[in-house]
Amino acid sequence: LEPKTDGVFDRILTDVPCSGDGTVRKNKNIWEIWDANNGVSLHPVQVMIGVKSAQLLRVGGLMVYSTCTPNPIEDEAVVAQLLRRSGGALEIVDCSKMLPALKRRAGLSTWKVAVQVTDISIQKQYHNEKGKIKTIDEMKQSGLEPFDATKDGARPWKRLQFFDTYLDYVAFRKQHPMRNGNLSFPKSMKPTMWPEEDEQIRKDMHLERCLRLVPQDQNTGGFFVCLLRKVAPIPDWHGPDTELKSQNKVNNDSIEKQPDDDNTADSPVNEKSKSTMSPEKTKKKKSIPASEKVVEYKPLSEELWTKISDEYGIKDVDHGGNFPSRNQ
């Protein structure tokens, strides 16, 4: 659908692809595959989907942006960029009086960005000549701290670095240029992943109106929900959705294109090492039987709807069979 001047839909649910680490209680595999850079790679996609949804929304309409991760890069950072990108056409709705029985926490206004950095020199030490991760015996013979690559999702050559601002990240990159072959970084770092620097602009965004649903508060999964209202048409925007406007204090022209910031940032030093240093990425995915891929959704039973409405204080609402569920 092509967005019209006045939009197309009155209501839009934008439940975007996310790293899913809020579902770790029911999906234990998340522990093994978790990587801070998952959120980094998804942030531009989430912003793009959010912008498209906002363009399709009619003025006066409501849009829900939601994820199943507590990662602010995928949550408040995306919402903040949607507010910037809309030029005042979007606002966050205050949901504090809605669903009073639902336990929620306020959205974040400030946060640090975690970046998963790869130490190439250590990575090489843990791989044999065939480019495969060494066995535990081989690690011991090499004087390395052993770990079981088949069970342990962590990798000794990866470490987390936290940055308060995008400028801090750029300064760190300058200190560790790729041409020295020491560290590699994710390719898709964007200034929009960090909090708005202008305190007044940040305050006017009202990110605290976002809802953070924490597992231990109500025995659920972890979710992020933000209700947005479109109050005016969204102005034209020429450039990537993750680009900051010129009035923002971060000057993209001076810091985004560094000599060492190229497409090799996620890759080993050269093509030879590229084919040998990341064997875990080349593993074939296990085939899933077609019968297991089918997810059956059934109309919500009256018994379950009564339980849900009583739990969250929902009154005088007829769901009309419009809430299909796969877990009953």
SENUMI-217568 format. One line per 8 residues: their letters; for each residue y, x, z negated of C-alpha. Coordinates in nm, 4 decimals. Example, Ala and Ser with C-alpha at 12.3 -4.5 7.8 and 13.67 -1.06 7.14 Angstrom:
<guses>
AS	-0.4500,1.2300,-0.7800  -0.1060,1.3670,-0.7140;
</guses>
This chain:
<guses>
LEPKTDGV	0.0000,0.0000,0.0000  0.3490,0.1164,0.0805  0.5984,0.0566,-0.2008  0.8767,-0.1892,-0.1164  1.2326,-0.1722,-0.2470  1.1521,-0.4352,-0.5093  0.7932,-0.3152,-0.5683  0.4703,-0.5084,-0.5211;
FDRILTDV	0.3037,-0.5778,-0.8595  0.4243,-0.7317,-1.1867  0.1665,-0.5454,-1.3965  -0.0041,-0.2107,-1.3332  -0.2636,-0.0276,-1.5429  -0.2502,0.3445,-1.4659  -0.5553,0.4879,-1.6382  -0.5441,0.8331,-1.4818;
PCSGDGTV	-0.8179,1.0964,-1.4446  -0.8004,1.3225,-1.7495  -0.9872,1.6007,-1.9263  -1.1548,1.3359,-2.1449  -1.1716,1.5404,-2.4657  -1.0857,1.2281,-2.6649  -1.4371,1.1012,-2.5872  -1.6152,1.3963,-2.7469;
RKNKNIWE	-1.7805,1.1731,-3.0086  -1.9853,0.9937,-2.7430  -1.9873,1.2720,-2.4816  -2.1050,1.5888,-2.6521  -2.1089,1.7741,-2.3218  -1.7295,1.7962,-2.3537  -1.7780,2.0635,-2.6231  -1.9548,2.2897,-2.3740;
IWDANNGV	-1.7285,2.2439,-2.0715  -1.3923,2.2177,-2.2515  -1.1232,2.4431,-2.1109  -0.7492,2.4305,-2.1831  -0.6838,2.4729,-1.8115  -0.8482,2.1370,-1.7367  -0.5297,1.9646,-1.8462  -0.3194,2.2180,-1.6580;
SLHPVQVM	-0.4901,2.1385,-1.3286  -0.4739,1.7608,-1.3862  -0.1057,1.7372,-1.4848  0.0358,1.7353,-1.1263  -0.2212,1.4746,-1.0180  -0.1381,1.2529,-1.3155  0.2341,1.2715,-1.2434  0.1730,1.1906,-0.8769;
IGVKSAQL	-0.0384,0.8843,-0.9648  0.2200,0.7744,-1.2223  0.5058,0.8026,-0.9717  0.3131,0.6044,-0.7103  0.2334,0.3347,-0.9665  0.5981,0.3130,-1.0724  0.7074,0.2786,-0.7096  0.4623,-0.0100,-0.6609;
LRVGGLMV	0.5882,-0.1853,-0.9755  0.8443,-0.4609,-0.9358  1.1728,-0.4404,-1.1235  1.1147,-0.6112,-1.4572  0.7419,-0.5367,-1.4387  0.5302,-0.3519,-1.6936  0.3118,-0.0470,-1.6395  0.0619,0.1056,-1.8823;
YSTCTPNP	-0.0022,0.4798,-1.8572  -0.3169,0.5800,-2.0447  -0.5619,0.8668,-2.0923  -0.8584,0.9474,-2.3161  -0.7236,1.2856,-2.4258  -0.4837,1.3942,-2.7021  -0.3505,1.6786,-2.4830  0.0317,1.6376,-2.4604;
IEDEAVVA	0.0317,1.8072,-2.1165  -0.1575,1.5026,-1.9878  0.0210,1.2527,-2.2104  0.3838,1.2840,-2.3241  0.4626,1.5534,-2.0659  0.3603,1.3179,-1.7835  0.5549,1.0261,-1.9317  0.8624,1.2479,-1.9767;
QLLRRSGG	0.8497,1.3519,-1.6115  0.8090,0.9899,-1.5017  1.1261,0.9075,-1.6962  1.3113,1.2015,-1.5384  1.1718,1.1292,-1.1932  1.2733,0.7609,-1.2115  1.6393,0.8433,-1.2751  1.6691,0.5832,-1.5503;
ALEIVDCS	1.4634,0.3179,-1.3693  1.1850,0.3365,-1.6299  1.1986,0.2929,-2.0048  0.9344,0.3086,-2.2776  0.8727,-0.0273,-2.4443  0.8688,-0.0380,-2.8245  0.5175,-0.1604,-2.9132  0.5508,-0.1170,-3.2892;
KMLPALKR	0.5212,-0.4925,-3.3525  0.2392,-0.5492,-3.1036  -0.1216,-0.5580,-3.2260  -0.0270,-0.4901,-3.5913  -0.3913,-0.4304,-3.6891  -0.4252,-0.1467,-3.4404  -0.3764,0.1832,-3.6198  -0.1638,0.4154,-3.4125;
RAGLSTWK	0.0412,0.7312,-3.4443  0.3771,0.8046,-3.2855  0.4059,0.9999,-2.9630  0.5121,1.3648,-2.9738  0.8593,1.4876,-2.8800  0.7777,1.8588,-2.9003  0.4608,2.0578,-2.8409  0.3325,2.3974,-2.7363;
VAVQVTDI	0.1408,2.4526,-2.4141  -0.1992,2.6216,-2.4366  -0.3016,2.8413,-2.1448  -0.6516,2.9777,-2.0991  -0.6097,3.3418,-1.9956  -0.8933,3.5458,-1.8468  -0.9256,3.9153,-1.9369  -1.0734,4.0566,-1.6165;
SIQKQYHN	-1.1763,4.3898,-1.7693  -1.3853,4.2165,-2.0396  -1.5209,3.9723,-1.7818  -1.6573,4.2626,-1.5765  -1.8273,4.4150,-1.8803  -2.0271,4.0952,-1.9402  -2.1548,4.0739,-1.5808  -2.4267,4.2862,-1.4217;
EKGKIKTI	-2.4282,4.4417,-1.0753  -2.5526,4.1169,-0.9220  -2.2526,3.9307,-1.0599  -2.4559,3.7368,-1.3139  -2.3811,3.7109,-1.6838  -2.5872,3.9667,-1.8703  -2.8784,3.8644,-2.0877  -2.8479,3.9011,-2.4630;
DEMKQSGL	-3.0580,4.2207,-2.4499  -2.8355,4.3640,-2.1747  -2.5266,4.2821,-2.3808  -2.6694,4.4637,-2.6826  -2.7601,4.7662,-2.4686  -2.4025,4.7721,-2.3381  -2.2623,4.7579,-2.6915  -2.1160,4.4108,-2.6378;
EPFDATKD	-2.1023,4.1238,-2.8836  -2.3889,3.9041,-2.7575  -2.3629,3.5334,-2.6869  -2.5994,3.2823,-2.5287  -2.4426,3.1771,-2.1972  -2.6878,2.8866,-2.1668  -2.5760,2.7280,-2.4939  -2.2354,2.8657,-2.5820;
GARPWKRL	-1.9532,2.7196,-2.3744  -1.7107,2.9876,-2.4969  -1.6620,3.3052,-2.2977  -1.5511,3.6325,-2.4657  -1.3255,3.7148,-2.1711  -1.1243,3.3955,-2.2125  -0.8571,3.3455,-2.4745  -0.5951,3.0880,-2.5557;
QFFDTYLD	-0.2258,3.1732,-2.5399  0.0322,2.9279,-2.6717  0.3860,2.9133,-2.5317  0.6864,2.7266,-2.6754  0.8727,2.7093,-2.3431  0.8146,2.7700,-1.9741  1.0501,3.0676,-1.9940  0.8246,3.2211,-2.2628;
YVAFRKQH	0.5295,3.1786,-2.0282  0.7165,3.3430,-1.7393  0.8186,3.6349,-1.9637  0.4545,3.6838,-2.0639  0.3522,3.6781,-1.6972  0.6062,3.9484,-1.6196  0.4584,4.1654,-1.8930  0.1087,4.1202,-1.7489;
PMRNGNLS	0.1451,4.1203,-1.3684  -0.1658,4.0505,-1.1638  -0.1238,4.3731,-0.9691  -0.2309,4.5604,-1.2830  -0.5596,4.3704,-1.2722  -0.5759,4.3002,-1.6454  -0.5255,3.9263,-1.6944  -0.5489,3.6250,-1.4670;
FPKSMKPT	-0.3701,3.2936,-1.5160  -0.4025,2.9369,-1.3879  -0.2212,2.8795,-1.0604  -0.0714,2.5402,-1.1307  0.1605,2.5958,-1.4282  0.4646,2.3676,-1.4012  0.7885,2.3527,-1.6045  0.7244,1.9798,-1.6519;
MWPEEDEQ	0.4307,2.0584,-1.8831  0.6738,2.1600,-2.1577  0.9009,1.9329,-2.3663  1.2490,1.8511,-2.2424  1.4791,2.1292,-2.3642  1.7937,1.9178,-2.4017  1.7696,1.7648,-2.7484  1.9803,1.4562,-2.6656;
IRKDMHLE	1.7844,1.3834,-2.3464  1.4609,1.4279,-2.5392  1.5843,1.1859,-2.8065  1.6902,0.9262,-2.5485  1.3422,0.9311,-2.3924  1.1943,0.7728,-2.7092  0.8571,0.9400,-2.6645  0.7805,0.8374,-3.0216;
RCLRLVPQ	0.7205,0.4871,-2.8821  0.4035,0.6131,-2.7131  0.0786,0.5292,-2.8924  -0.1659,0.7952,-3.0047  -0.4995,0.6487,-3.1128  -0.6884,0.9009,-3.3242  -1.0690,0.8693,-3.3742  -1.0665,0.9088,-3.7518;
DQNTGGFF	-0.8044,0.6356,-3.8035  -1.0159,0.3456,-3.6831  -1.3582,0.4824,-3.5901  -1.2834,0.4897,-3.2162  -1.2466,0.7428,-2.9385  -0.9209,0.9308,-2.8867  -0.6696,0.7612,-2.6566  -0.3086,0.7819,-2.5455;
VCLLRKVA	-0.1219,0.4697,-2.4340  0.2358,0.4216,-2.3165  0.3903,0.0919,-2.2027  0.6715,0.1360,-1.9494  0.9157,-0.1219,-1.8128  1.0849,-0.0850,-1.4741  1.4507,-0.1811,-1.5096  1.5825,-0.0715,-1.1678;
PIPDWHGP	1.4593,0.0528,-0.8277  1.3442,0.4154,-0.8309  1.5786,0.6420,-0.6314  1.4521,0.8580,-0.3458  1.3199,1.1968,-0.4460  1.2916,1.4902,-0.2094  1.0527,1.7479,-0.3491  0.7337,1.7700,-0.5561;
DTELKSQN	0.6927,1.5138,-0.8336  0.6513,1.7990,-1.0857  0.9851,1.9558,-0.9891  1.2687,1.9412,-1.2412  1.6091,1.8136,-1.1355  1.8884,2.0684,-1.0981  2.0705,1.9494,-1.4092  1.7763,2.0544,-1.6262;
KVNNDSIE	1.8318,2.3843,-1.8042  1.5204,2.5433,-1.6519  1.6182,2.7169,-1.3288  1.3110,2.6911,-1.1063  1.4584,2.9020,-0.8258  1.4853,3.2050,-1.0535  1.1595,3.1837,-1.2459  0.8998,2.9875,-1.0544;
KQPDDDNT	0.8353,3.2385,-0.7754  0.7496,3.5682,-0.9364  0.6125,3.8579,-0.7259  0.2848,3.8460,-0.9166  0.2628,3.4673,-0.9246  0.0500,3.4002,-0.6194  -0.2645,3.2112,-0.5286  -0.4862,3.4850,-0.6704;
ADSPVNEK	-0.3868,3.4090,-1.0279  -0.7108,3.2263,-1.1011  -0.9258,3.4604,-0.8971  -1.0740,3.8032,-0.9685  -0.8853,4.1084,-0.8467  -1.0269,4.1123,-0.4956  -1.2539,3.9202,-0.2607  -1.5586,4.1262,-0.3598;
SKSTMSPE	-1.5151,4.0474,-0.7243  -1.4305,3.6889,-0.6320  -1.7832,3.6412,-0.5083  -1.9466,3.8163,-0.8020  -1.7363,3.7585,-1.1104  -1.7609,3.3803,-1.1494  -2.1295,3.2975,-1.1128  -2.1072,3.0009,-1.3452;
KTKKKKSI	-1.8731,2.8324,-1.0991  -2.1245,2.8597,-0.8148  -2.4108,2.6853,-0.9921  -2.5464,2.3840,-0.8109  -2.4748,2.0549,-0.9783  -2.7760,1.8670,-1.1031  -2.8545,1.5703,-0.8823  -2.8294,1.2355,-1.0560;
PASEKVVE	-3.0730,0.9617,-0.9538  -2.9000,0.6744,-0.7776  -3.0239,0.4350,-1.0435  -2.8294,0.6265,-1.3089  -2.5064,0.6210,-1.1106  -2.4781,0.2423,-1.1129  -2.2579,0.1091,-1.3914  -2.2935,-0.2626,-1.4476;
YKPLSEEL	-1.9974,-0.4548,-1.5835  -2.0550,-0.7917,-1.7474  -1.8082,-1.0634,-1.8528  -1.6981,-1.0208,-2.2122  -1.8971,-1.2530,-2.4373  -1.7134,-1.5027,-2.6546  -1.8748,-1.3497,-2.9617  -1.7430,-1.0037,-2.8775;
WTKISDEY	-1.3987,-1.1376,-2.7817  -1.3755,-1.3198,-3.1163  -1.4653,-0.9963,-3.2961  -1.2048,-0.7958,-3.1004  -0.9278,-1.0546,-3.1409  -0.9933,-1.0830,-3.5149  -0.9980,-0.7033,-3.5553  -0.6643,-0.6473,-3.3823;
GIKDVDHG	-0.4876,-0.9698,-3.4753  -0.4739,-1.1134,-3.1218  -0.3884,-1.4825,-3.1410  -0.3611,-1.7693,-2.8918  -0.4888,-1.5637,-2.5977  -0.7542,-1.6948,-2.3580  -0.9112,-1.3961,-2.1847  -1.0397,-1.6240,-1.9091;
GNFPSRNQ	-1.3323,-1.3959,-1.8314  -1.0934,-1.1279,-1.7062  -1.2178,-0.8549,-1.9424  -1.5424,-0.7158,-1.7994  -1.7218,-0.4622,-2.0175  -2.0053,-0.2145,-1.9719  -2.0743,-0.1847,-2.3472  -2.1580,-0.5058,-2.5312;
</guses>
